[in-house]
């Protein structure tokens, strides 16, 4: 039991991997566009969160 606690935690996968063999070329391109849109959305959220963190860090910075 102690050995299990020593193991690093596995990251949870957010997206299910599709079986690509069943998709046609147009479907694969559509899938790529969906993924790119999701990446753009997540990157925008990261940018907002970094801005909030920077503002908080500046506010609470010690003189």
PDB file of N, CA, C, O and CB in Angstrom:
ATOM      1  N   UNK A   1       0.818  -1.188   0.000  1.00  0.00           N
ATOM      2  CA  UNK A   1       0.000   0.000   0.000  1.00  0.00           C
ATOM      3  C   UNK A   1       0.864   1.254   0.000  1.00  0.00           C
ATOM      4  O   UNK A   1       0.546   2.223  -0.690  1.00  0.00           O
ATOM      5  CB  UNK A   1      -0.932  -0.003   1.196  1.00  0.00           C
ATOM      6  N   UNK A   2       1.923   1.249   0.745  1.00  0.00           N
ATOM      7  CA  UNK A   2       2.807   2.410   0.780  1.00  0.00           C
ATOM      8  C   UNK A   2       3.442   2.636  -0.589  1.00  0.00           C
ATOM      9  O   UNK A   2       3.719   3.775  -0.965  1.00  0.00           O
ATOM     10  CB  UNK A   2       3.895   2.229   1.852  1.00  0.00           C
ATOM     11  N   UNK A   3       3.673   1.559  -1.331  1.00  0.00           N
ATOM     12  CA  UNK A   3       4.263   1.688  -2.655  1.00  0.00           C
ATOM     13  C   UNK A   3       3.324   2.427  -3.604  1.00  0.00           C
ATOM     14  O   UNK A   3       3.783   3.199  -4.446  1.00  0.00           O
ATOM     15  CB  UNK A   3       4.606   0.311  -3.217  1.00  0.00           C
ATOM     16  N   UNK A   4       2.023   2.202  -3.481  1.00  0.00           N
ATOM     17  CA  UNK A   4       1.053   2.874  -4.331  1.00  0.00           C
ATOM     18  C   UNK A   4       1.057   4.372  -4.072  1.00  0.00           C
ATOM     19  O   UNK A   4       0.879   5.163  -4.998  1.00  0.00           O
ATOM     20  CB  UNK A   4      -0.345   2.301  -4.104  1.00  0.00           C
ATOM     21  N   UNK A   5       1.258   4.762  -2.835  1.00  0.00           N
ATOM     22  CA  UNK A   5       1.259   6.174  -2.482  1.00  0.00           C
ATOM     23  C   UNK A   5       2.496   6.888  -3.033  1.00  0.00           C
ATOM     24  O   UNK A   5       2.472   8.099  -3.253  1.00  0.00           O
ATOM     25  CB  UNK A   5       1.190   6.334  -0.966  1.00  0.00           C
ATOM     26  N   UNK A   6       3.564   6.142  -3.251  1.00  0.00           N
ATOM     27  CA  UNK A   6       4.805   6.724  -3.749  1.00  0.00           C
ATOM     28  C   UNK A   6       4.781   6.960  -5.260  1.00  0.00           C
ATOM     29  O   UNK A   6       5.603   7.711  -5.784  1.00  0.00           O
ATOM     30  CB  UNK A   6       5.967   5.829  -3.394  1.00  0.00           C
ATOM     31  N   UNK A   7       3.841   6.320  -5.960  1.00  0.00           N
ATOM     32  CA  UNK A   7       3.786   6.464  -7.407  1.00  0.00           C
ATOM     33  C   UNK A   7       3.306   7.862  -7.778  1.00  0.00           C
ATOM     34  O   UNK A   7       2.453   8.422  -7.090  1.00  0.00           O
ATOM     35  CB  UNK A   7       2.867   5.398  -8.024  1.00  0.00           C
ATOM     36  N   UNK A   8       3.842   8.433  -8.856  1.00  0.00           N
ATOM     37  CA  UNK A   8       3.356   9.753  -9.293  1.00  0.00           C
ATOM     38  C   UNK A   8       1.921   9.644  -9.792  1.00  0.00           C
ATOM     39  O   UNK A   8       1.512   8.616 -10.330  1.00  0.00           O
ATOM     40  CB  UNK A   8       4.267  10.337 -10.405  1.00  0.00           C
ATOM     41  N   UNK A   9       1.170  10.713  -9.606  1.00  0.00           N
ATOM     42  CA  UNK A   9      -0.212  10.719 -10.053  1.00  0.00           C
ATOM     43  C   UNK A   9      -0.259  10.802 -11.577  1.00  0.00           C
ATOM     44  O   UNK A   9       0.508  11.540 -12.195  1.00  0.00           O
ATOM     45  CB  UNK A   9      -0.987  11.892  -9.417  1.00  0.00           C
ATOM     46  N   UNK A  10      -1.167  10.036 -12.168  1.00  0.00           N
ATOM     47  CA  UNK A  10      -1.333  10.085 -13.614  1.00  0.00           C
ATOM     48  C   UNK A  10      -2.251  11.236 -13.964  1.00  0.00           C
ATOM     49  O   UNK A  10      -3.250  11.469 -13.283  1.00  0.00           O
ATOM     50  CB  UNK A  10      -1.891   8.750 -14.159  1.00  0.00           C
ATOM     51  N   UNK A  11      -1.924  11.946 -15.005  1.00  0.00           N
ATOM     52  CA  UNK A  11      -2.758  13.046 -15.453  1.00  0.00           C
ATOM     53  C   UNK A  11      -4.026  12.493 -16.085  1.00  0.00           C
ATOM     54  O   UNK A  11      -3.995  11.486 -16.792  1.00  0.00           O
ATOM     55  CB  UNK A  11      -1.996  13.947 -16.448  1.00  0.00           C
ATOM     56  N   UNK A  12      -5.112  13.147 -15.827  1.00  0.00           N
ATOM     57  CA  UNK A  12      -6.383  12.744 -16.398  1.00  0.00           C
ATOM     58  C   UNK A  12      -6.466  13.256 -17.830  1.00  0.00           C
ATOM     59  O   UNK A  12      -6.165  14.418 -18.100  1.00  0.00           O
ATOM     60  CB  UNK A  12      -7.567  13.271 -15.549  1.00  0.00           C
ATOM     61  N   UNK A  13      -6.870  12.391 -18.733  1.00  0.00           N
ATOM     62  CA  UNK A  13      -7.026  12.813 -20.121  1.00  0.00           C
ATOM     63  C   UNK A  13      -8.347  13.547 -20.263  1.00  0.00           C
ATOM     64  O   UNK A  13      -9.384  13.078 -19.793  1.00  0.00           O
ATOM     65  CB  UNK A  13      -6.960  11.601 -21.091  1.00  0.00           C
ATOM     66  N   UNK A  14      -8.302  14.686 -20.905  1.00  0.00           N
ATOM     67  CA  UNK A  14      -9.496  15.507 -21.081  1.00  0.00           C
ATOM     68  C   UNK A  14     -10.283  15.112 -22.319  1.00  0.00           C
ATOM     69  O   UNK A  14     -11.510  15.208 -22.343  1.00  0.00           O
ATOM     70  CB  UNK A  14      -9.116  16.969 -21.164  1.00  0.00           C
ATOM     71  N   UNK A  15      -9.574  14.669 -23.342  1.00  0.00           N
ATOM     72  CA  UNK A  15     -10.227  14.325 -24.595  1.00  0.00           C
ATOM     73  C   UNK A  15     -10.085  12.838 -24.869  1.00  0.00           C
ATOM     74  O   UNK A  15      -9.049  12.224 -24.616  1.00  0.00           O
ATOM     75  CB  UNK A  15      -9.643  15.141 -25.753  1.00  0.00           C
ATOM     76  N   UNK A  16     -11.156  12.294 -25.388  1.00  0.00           N
ATOM     77  CA  UNK A  16     -11.110  10.897 -25.819  1.00  0.00           C
ATOM     78  C   UNK A  16     -10.441  10.840 -27.184  1.00  0.00           C
ATOM     79  O   UNK A  16     -10.715  11.675 -28.046  1.00  0.00           O
ATOM     80  CB  UNK A  16     -12.542  10.267 -25.870  1.00  0.00           C
ATOM     81  N   UNK A  17      -9.584   9.882 -27.381  1.00  0.00           N
ATOM     82  CA  UNK A  17      -8.952   9.724 -28.684  1.00  0.00           C
ATOM     83  C   UNK A  17      -9.942   9.046 -29.624  1.00  0.00           C
ATOM     84  O   UNK A  17     -10.514   8.006 -29.297  1.00  0.00           O
ATOM     85  CB  UNK A  17      -7.628   8.902 -28.575  1.00  0.00           C
ATOM     86  N   UNK A  18     -10.135   9.642 -30.783  1.00  0.00           N
ATOM     87  CA  UNK A  18     -11.024   9.068 -31.781  1.00  0.00           C
ATOM     88  C   UNK A  18     -10.314   7.953 -32.531  1.00  0.00           C
ATOM     89  O   UNK A  18      -9.090   7.951 -32.665  1.00  0.00           O
ATOM     90  CB  UNK A  18     -11.517  10.146 -32.758  1.00  0.00           C
ATOM     91  N   UNK A  19     -11.103   7.012 -33.014  1.00  0.00           N
ATOM     92  CA  UNK A  19     -10.564   5.986 -33.900  1.00  0.00           C
ATOM     93  C   UNK A  19     -10.523   6.630 -35.282  1.00  0.00           C
ATOM     94  O   UNK A  19     -11.556   6.797 -35.930  1.00  0.00           O
ATOM     95  CB  UNK A  19     -11.439   4.642 -33.882  1.00  0.00           C
ATOM     96  N   UNK A  20      -9.341   6.982 -35.717  1.00  0.00           N
ATOM     97  CA  UNK A  20      -9.188   7.739 -36.949  1.00  0.00           C
ATOM     98  C   UNK A  20      -9.400   6.896 -38.203  1.00  0.00           C
ATOM     99  O   UNK A  20      -9.678   7.435 -39.275  1.00  0.00           O
ATOM    100  CB  UNK A  20      -7.829   8.362 -36.989  1.00  0.00           C
ATOM    101  N   UNK A  21      -9.271   5.591 -38.075  1.00  0.00           N
ATOM    102  CA  UNK A  21      -9.414   4.702 -39.230  1.00  0.00           C
ATOM    103  C   UNK A  21     -10.807   4.786 -39.849  1.00  0.00           C
ATOM    104  O   UNK A  21     -10.970   4.521 -41.040  1.00  0.00           O
ATOM    105  CB  UNK A  21      -9.119   3.266 -38.824  1.00  0.00           C
ATOM    106  N   UNK A  22     -11.796   5.145 -39.063  1.00  0.00           N
ATOM    107  CA  UNK A  22     -13.175   5.162 -39.557  1.00  0.00           C
ATOM    108  C   UNK A  22     -13.557   6.495 -40.193  1.00  0.00           C
ATOM    109  O   UNK A  22     -14.641   6.614 -40.765  1.00  0.00           O
ATOM    110  CB  UNK A  22     -14.127   4.853 -38.426  1.00  0.00           C
ATOM    111  N   UNK A  23     -12.685   7.497 -40.104  1.00  0.00           N
ATOM    112  CA  UNK A  23     -13.000   8.825 -40.614  1.00  0.00           C
ATOM    113  C   UNK A  23     -12.403   9.046 -41.994  1.00  0.00           C
ATOM    114  O   UNK A  23     -11.312   8.566 -42.302  1.00  0.00           O
ATOM    115  CB  UNK A  23     -12.500   9.890 -39.655  1.00  0.00           C
ATOM    116  N   UNK A  24     -13.141   9.783 -42.820  1.00  0.00           N
ATOM    117  CA  UNK A  24     -12.643  10.152 -44.132  1.00  0.00           C
ATOM    118  C   UNK A  24     -11.777  11.403 -44.035  1.00  0.00           C
ATOM    119  O   UNK A  24     -11.633  11.998 -42.966  1.00  0.00           O
ATOM    120  CB  UNK A  24     -13.807  10.375 -45.107  1.00  0.00           C
ATOM    121  N   UNK A  25     -11.211  11.785 -45.159  1.00  0.00           N
ATOM    122  CA  UNK A  25     -10.304  12.937 -45.180  1.00  0.00           C
ATOM    123  C   UNK A  25     -11.022  14.206 -44.747  1.00  0.00           C
ATOM    124  O   UNK A  25     -10.491  14.958 -43.929  1.00  0.00           O
ATOM    125  CB  UNK A  25      -9.707  13.125 -46.579  1.00  0.00           C
ATOM    126  N   UNK A  26     -12.214  14.465 -45.275  1.00  0.00           N
ATOM    127  CA  UNK A  26     -12.952  15.676 -44.898  1.00  0.00           C
ATOM    128  C   UNK A  26     -13.313  15.666 -43.412  1.00  0.00           C
ATOM    129  O   UNK A  26     -13.259  16.703 -42.751  1.00  0.00           O
ATOM    130  CB  UNK A  26     -14.227  15.811 -45.745  1.00  0.00           C
ATOM    131  N   UNK A  27     -13.678  14.503 -42.894  1.00  0.00           N
ATOM    132  CA  UNK A  27     -13.993  14.399 -41.463  1.00  0.00           C
ATOM    133  C   UNK A  27     -12.757  14.652 -40.607  1.00  0.00           C
ATOM    134  O   UNK A  27     -12.849  15.278 -39.551  1.00  0.00           O
ATOM    135  CB  UNK A  27     -14.578  13.014 -41.142  1.00  0.00           C
ATOM    136  N   UNK A  28     -11.615  14.173 -41.053  1.00  0.00           N
ATOM    137  CA  UNK A  28     -10.369  14.418 -40.333  1.00  0.00           C
ATOM    138  C   UNK A  28     -10.014  15.900 -40.340  1.00  0.00           C
ATOM    139  O   UNK A  28      -9.560  16.436 -39.329  1.00  0.00           O
ATOM    140  CB  UNK A  28      -9.230  13.602 -40.945  1.00  0.00           C
ATOM    141  N   UNK A  29     -10.217  16.559 -41.465  1.00  0.00           N
ATOM    142  CA  UNK A  29      -9.951  18.003 -41.533  1.00  0.00           C
ATOM    143  C   UNK A  29     -10.893  18.779 -40.616  1.00  0.00           C
ATOM    144  O   UNK A  29     -10.481  19.729 -39.950  1.00  0.00           O
ATOM    145  CB  UNK A  29     -10.091  18.508 -42.980  1.00  0.00           C
ATOM    146  N   UNK A  30     -12.164  18.365 -40.589  1.00  0.00           N
ATOM    147  CA  UNK A  30     -13.122  19.006 -39.686  1.00  0.00           C
ATOM    148  C   UNK A  30     -12.715  18.804 -38.232  1.00  0.00           C
ATOM    149  O   UNK A  30     -12.836  19.712 -37.409  1.00  0.00           O
ATOM    150  CB  UNK A  30     -14.536  18.453 -39.919  1.00  0.00           C
ATOM    151  N   UNK A  31     -12.236  17.614 -37.930  1.00  0.00           N
ATOM    152  CA  UNK A  31     -11.788  17.301 -36.575  1.00  0.00           C
ATOM    153  C   UNK A  31     -10.600  18.188 -36.193  1.00  0.00           C
ATOM    154  O   UNK A  31     -10.536  18.693 -35.073  1.00  0.00           O
ATOM    155  CB  UNK A  31     -11.405  15.807 -36.459  1.00  0.00           C
ATOM    156  N   UNK A  32      -9.671  18.373 -37.117  1.00  0.00           N
ATOM    157  CA  UNK A  32      -8.522  19.251 -36.868  1.00  0.00           C
ATOM    158  C   UNK A  32      -8.995  20.669 -36.588  1.00  0.00           C
ATOM    159  O   UNK A  32      -8.478  21.314 -35.676  1.00  0.00           O
ATOM    160  CB  UNK A  32      -7.552  19.238 -38.069  1.00  0.00           C
ATOM    161  N   UNK A  33      -9.955  21.167 -37.343  1.00  0.00           N
ATOM    162  CA  UNK A  33     -10.488  22.510 -37.117  1.00  0.00           C
ATOM    163  C   UNK A  33     -11.130  22.625 -35.730  1.00  0.00           C
ATOM    164  O   UNK A  33     -10.952  23.628 -35.039  1.00  0.00           O
ATOM    165  CB  UNK A  33     -11.512  22.864 -38.204  1.00  0.00           C
ATOM    166  N   UNK A  34     -11.869  21.604 -35.336  1.00  0.00           N
ATOM    167  CA  UNK A  34     -12.473  21.601 -33.998  1.00  0.00           C
ATOM    168  C   UNK A  34     -11.395  21.657 -32.915  1.00  0.00           C
ATOM    169  O   UNK A  34     -11.521  22.402 -31.944  1.00  0.00           O
ATOM    170  CB  UNK A  34     -13.353  20.346 -33.805  1.00  0.00           C
ATOM    171  N   UNK A  35     -10.347  20.873 -33.088  1.00  0.00           N
ATOM    172  CA  UNK A  35      -9.260  20.866 -32.107  1.00  0.00           C
ATOM    173  C   UNK A  35      -8.549  22.215 -32.061  1.00  0.00           C
ATOM    174  O   UNK A  35      -8.225  22.709 -30.981  1.00  0.00           O
ATOM    175  CB  UNK A  35      -8.256  19.756 -32.431  1.00  0.00           C
ATOM    176  N   UNK A  36      -8.305  22.809 -33.217  1.00  0.00           N
ATOM    177  CA  UNK A  36      -7.654  24.124 -33.258  1.00  0.00           C
ATOM    178  C   UNK A  36      -8.519  25.180 -32.573  1.00  0.00           C
ATOM    179  O   UNK A  36      -8.002  26.042 -31.862  1.00  0.00           O
ATOM    180  CB  UNK A  36      -7.365  24.540 -34.714  1.00  0.00           C
ATOM    181  N   UNK A  37      -9.846  25.112 -32.787  1.00  0.00           N
ATOM    182  CA  UNK A  37     -10.754  26.046 -32.118  1.00  0.00           C
ATOM    183  C   UNK A  37     -10.688  25.878 -30.602  1.00  0.00           C
ATOM    184  O   UNK A  37     -10.708  26.858 -29.858  1.00  0.00           O
ATOM    185  CB  UNK A  37     -12.197  25.839 -32.611  1.00  0.00           C
ATOM    186  N   UNK A  38     -10.610  24.641 -30.160  1.00  0.00           N
ATOM    187  CA  UNK A  38     -10.523  24.381 -28.719  1.00  0.00           C
ATOM    188  C   UNK A  38      -9.197  24.877 -28.157  1.00  0.00           C
ATOM    189  O   UNK A  38      -9.159  25.435 -27.061  1.00  0.00           O
ATOM    190  CB  UNK A  38     -10.690  22.880 -28.429  1.00  0.00           C
ATOM    191  N   UNK A  39      -8.119  24.680 -28.889  1.00  0.00           N
ATOM    192  CA  UNK A  39      -6.808  25.176 -28.457  1.00  0.00           C
ATOM    193  C   UNK A  39      -6.833  26.692 -28.345  1.00  0.00           C
ATOM    194  O   UNK A  39      -6.320  27.250 -27.375  1.00  0.00           O
ATOM    195  CB  UNK A  39      -5.699  24.730 -29.439  1.00  0.00           C
ATOM    196  N   UNK A  40      -7.422  27.363 -29.323  1.00  0.00           N
ATOM    197  CA  UNK A  40      -7.528  28.822 -29.292  1.00  0.00           C
ATOM    198  C   UNK A  40      -8.320  29.282 -28.080  1.00  0.00           C
ATOM    199  O   UNK A  40      -7.938  30.249 -27.419  1.00  0.00           O
ATOM    200  CB  UNK A  40      -8.182  29.342 -30.575  1.00  0.00           C
ATOM    201  N   UNK A  41      -9.410  28.605 -27.784  1.00  0.00           N
ATOM    202  CA  UNK A  41     -10.245  28.947 -26.633  1.00  0.00           C
ATOM    203  C   UNK A  41      -9.479  28.786 -25.324  1.00  0.00           C
ATOM    204  O   UNK A  41      -9.564  29.641 -24.442  1.00  0.00           O
ATOM    205  CB  UNK A  41     -11.502  28.078 -26.613  1.00  0.00           C
ATOM    206  N   UNK A  42      -8.740  27.700 -25.201  1.00  0.00           N
ATOM    207  CA  UNK A  42      -7.981  27.434 -23.981  1.00  0.00           C
ATOM    208  C   UNK A  42      -6.835  28.433 -23.831  1.00  0.00           C
ATOM    209  O   UNK A  42      -6.576  28.921 -22.731  1.00  0.00           O
ATOM    210  CB  UNK A  42      -7.437  25.993 -23.988  1.00  0.00           C
ATOM    211  N   UNK A  43      -6.148  28.737 -24.933  1.00  0.00           N
ATOM    212  CA  UNK A  43      -5.060  29.714 -24.868  1.00  0.00           C
ATOM    213  C   UNK A  43      -5.574  31.096 -24.458  1.00  0.00           C
ATOM    214  O   UNK A  43      -4.899  31.811 -23.718  1.00  0.00           O
ATOM    215  CB  UNK A  43      -4.345  29.801 -26.223  1.00  0.00           C
ATOM    216  N   UNK A  44      -6.758  31.473 -24.931  1.00  0.00           N
ATOM    217  CA  UNK A  44      -7.351  32.754 -24.531  1.00  0.00           C
ATOM    218  C   UNK A  44      -7.648  32.760 -23.036  1.00  0.00           C
ATOM    219  O   UNK A  44      -7.437  33.772 -22.368  1.00  0.00           O
ATOM    220  CB  UNK A  44      -8.642  33.031 -25.333  1.00  0.00           C
ATOM    221  N   UNK A  45      -8.128  31.659 -22.515  1.00  0.00           N
ATOM    222  CA  UNK A  45      -8.414  31.567 -21.080  1.00  0.00           C
ATOM    223  C   UNK A  45      -7.126  31.631 -20.266  1.00  0.00           C
ATOM    224  O   UNK A  45      -7.094  32.253 -19.204  1.00  0.00           O
ATOM    225  CB  UNK A  45      -9.176  30.268 -20.763  1.00  0.00           C
ATOM    226  N   UNK A  46      -6.079  31.001 -20.750  1.00  0.00           N
ATOM    227  CA  UNK A  46      -4.777  31.079 -20.079  1.00  0.00           C
ATOM    228  C   UNK A  46      -4.306  32.531 -20.037  1.00  0.00           C
ATOM    229  O   UNK A  46      -3.801  32.993 -19.014  1.00  0.00           O
ATOM    230  CB  UNK A  46      -3.726  30.187 -20.801  1.00  0.00           C
ATOM    231  N   UNK A  47      -4.471  33.246 -21.147  1.00  0.00           N
ATOM    232  CA  UNK A  47      -4.078  34.647 -21.186  1.00  0.00           C
ATOM    233  C   UNK A  47      -4.842  35.484 -20.170  1.00  0.00           C
ATOM    234  O   UNK A  47      -4.253  36.324 -19.490  1.00  0.00           O
ATOM    235  CB  UNK A  47      -4.290  35.206 -22.573  1.00  0.00           C
ATOM    236  N   UNK A  48      -6.147  35.262 -20.063  1.00  0.00           N
ATOM    237  CA  UNK A  48      -6.953  35.987 -19.068  1.00  0.00           C
ATOM    238  C   UNK A  48      -6.482  35.672 -17.658  1.00  0.00           C
ATOM    239  O   UNK A  48      -6.353  36.569 -16.824  1.00  0.00           O
ATOM    240  CB  UNK A  48      -8.443  35.635 -19.215  1.00  0.00           C
ATOM    241  N   UNK A  49      -6.231  34.416 -17.397  1.00  0.00           N
ATOM    242  CA  UNK A  49      -5.810  34.022 -16.050  1.00  0.00           C
ATOM    243  C   UNK A  49      -4.430  34.579 -15.716  1.00  0.00           C
ATOM    244  O   UNK A  49      -4.179  34.972 -14.576  1.00  0.00           O
ATOM    245  CB  UNK A  49      -5.803  32.497 -15.918  1.00  0.00           C
ATOM    246  N   UNK A  50      -3.540  34.616 -16.695  1.00  0.00           N
ATOM    247  CA  UNK A  50      -2.219  35.205 -16.452  1.00  0.00           C
ATOM    248  C   UNK A  50      -2.331  36.699 -16.155  1.00  0.00           C
ATOM    249  O   UNK A  50      -1.603  37.224 -15.313  1.00  0.00           O
ATOM    250  CB  UNK A  50      -1.298  34.977 -17.664  1.00  0.00           C
ATOM    251  N   UNK A  51      -3.238  37.376 -16.842  1.00  0.00           N
ATOM    252  CA  UNK A  51      -3.449  38.802 -16.582  1.00  0.00           C
ATOM    253  C   UNK A  51      -3.952  39.029 -15.168  1.00  0.00           C
ATOM    254  O   UNK A  51      -3.495  39.937 -14.474  1.00  0.00           O
ATOM    255  CB  UNK A  51      -4.439  39.392 -17.590  1.00  0.00           C
ATOM    256  N   UNK A  52      -4.897  38.197 -14.744  1.00  0.00           N
ATOM    257  CA  UNK A  52      -5.426  38.315 -13.378  1.00  0.00           C
ATOM    258  C   UNK A  52      -4.334  38.041 -12.347  1.00  0.00           C
ATOM    259  O   UNK A  52      -4.235  38.730 -11.332  1.00  0.00           O
ATOM    260  CB  UNK A  52      -6.607  37.343 -13.168  1.00  0.00           C
ATOM    261  N   UNK A  53      -3.524  37.034 -12.621  1.00  0.00           N
ATOM    262  CA  UNK A  53      -2.443  36.704 -11.690  1.00  0.00           C
ATOM    263  C   UNK A  53      -1.430  37.840 -11.611  1.00  0.00           C
ATOM    264  O   UNK A  53      -0.975  38.199 -10.525  1.00  0.00           O
ATOM    265  CB  UNK A  53      -1.745  35.403 -12.116  1.00  0.00           C
ATOM    266  N   UNK A  54      -1.083  38.400 -12.758  1.00  0.00           N
ATOM    267  CA  UNK A  54      -0.123  39.510 -12.778  1.00  0.00           C
ATOM    268  C   UNK A  54      -0.667  40.706 -12.003  1.00  0.00           C
ATOM    269  O   UNK A  54       0.067  41.349 -11.253  1.00  0.00           O
ATOM    270  CB  UNK A  54       0.201  39.921 -14.230  1.00  0.00           C
ATOM    271  N   UNK A  55      -1.950  41.001 -12.183  1.00  0.00           N
ATOM    272  CA  UNK A  55      -2.568  42.120 -11.467  1.00  0.00           C
ATOM    273  C   UNK A  55      -2.559  41.844  -9.959  1.00  0.00           C
ATOM    274  O   UNK A  55      -2.264  42.737  -9.166  1.00  0.00           O
ATOM    275  CB  UNK A  55      -4.023  42.357 -11.968  1.00  0.00           C
ATOM    276  N   UNK A  56      -2.877  40.630  -9.572  1.00  0.00           N
ATOM    277  CA  UNK A  56      -2.886  40.281  -8.145  1.00  0.00           C
ATOM    278  C   UNK A  56      -1.471  40.343  -7.579  1.00  0.00           C
ATOM    279  O   UNK A  56      -1.266  40.854  -6.478  1.00  0.00           O
ATOM    280  CB  UNK A  56      -3.489  38.870  -7.926  1.00  0.00           C
ATOM    281  N   UNK A  57      -0.495  39.827  -8.325  1.00  0.00           N
ATOM    282  CA  UNK A  57       0.892  39.884  -7.865  1.00  0.00           C
ATOM    283  C   UNK A  57       1.351  41.329  -7.683  1.00  0.00           C
ATOM    284  O   UNK A  57       2.036  41.643  -6.709  1.00  0.00           O
ATOM    285  CB  UNK A  57       1.812  39.159  -8.856  1.00  0.00           C
ATOM    286  N   UNK A  58       0.983  42.206  -8.607  1.00  0.00           N
ATOM    287  CA  UNK A  58       1.373  43.605  -8.517  1.00  0.00           C
ATOM    288  C   UNK A  58       0.695  44.273  -7.318  1.00  0.00           C
ATOM    289  O   UNK A  58       1.300  45.102  -6.639  1.00  0.00           O
ATOM    290  CB  UNK A  58       1.017  44.347  -9.819  1.00  0.00           C
ATOM    291  N   UNK A  59      -0.548  43.910  -7.066  1.00  0.00           N
ATOM    292  CA  UNK A  59      -1.288  44.510  -5.964  1.00  0.00           C
ATOM    293  C   UNK A  59      -0.724  44.094  -4.613  1.00  0.00           C
ATOM    294  O   UNK A  59      -0.608  44.913  -3.701  1.00  0.00           O
ATOM    295  CB  UNK A  59      -2.754  44.131  -6.050  1.00  0.00           C
ATOM    296  N   UNK A  60      -0.377  42.824  -4.489  1.00  0.00           N
ATOM    297  CA  UNK A  60       0.076  42.296  -3.199  1.00  0.00           C
ATOM    298  C   UNK A  60       1.592  42.325  -3.042  1.00  0.00           C
ATOM    299  O   UNK A  60       2.115  41.798  -2.060  1.00  0.00           O
ATOM    300  CB  UNK A  60      -0.417  40.882  -3.024  1.00  0.00           C
ATOM    301  N   UNK A  61       2.297  42.920  -3.972  1.00  0.00           N
ATOM    302  CA  UNK A  61       3.744  42.977  -3.910  1.00  0.00           C
ATOM    303  C   UNK A  61       4.173  43.839  -2.718  1.00  0.00           C
ATOM    304  O   UNK A  61       3.631  44.918  -2.476  1.00  0.00           O
ATOM    305  CB  UNK A  61       4.327  43.533  -5.231  1.00  0.00           C
ATOM    306  N   UNK A  62       5.133  43.340  -2.007  1.00  0.00           N
ATOM    307  CA  UNK A  62       5.638  44.082  -0.839  1.00  0.00           C
ATOM    308  C   UNK A  62       6.597  45.154  -1.288  1.00  0.00           C
ATOM    309  O   UNK A  62       7.377  44.952  -2.218  1.00  0.00           O
ATOM    310  CB  UNK A  62       6.330  43.140   0.166  1.00  0.00           C
ATOM    311  N   UNK A  63       6.539  46.319  -0.613  1.00  0.00           N
ATOM    312  CA  UNK A  63       7.443  47.420  -0.986  1.00  0.00           C
ATOM    313  C   UNK A  63       8.897  47.118  -0.658  1.00  0.00           C
ATOM    314  O   UNK A  63       9.772  47.946  -0.912  1.00  0.00           O
ATOM    315  CB  UNK A  63       7.025  48.698  -0.284  1.00  0.00           C
TER     316      UNK A  63
END
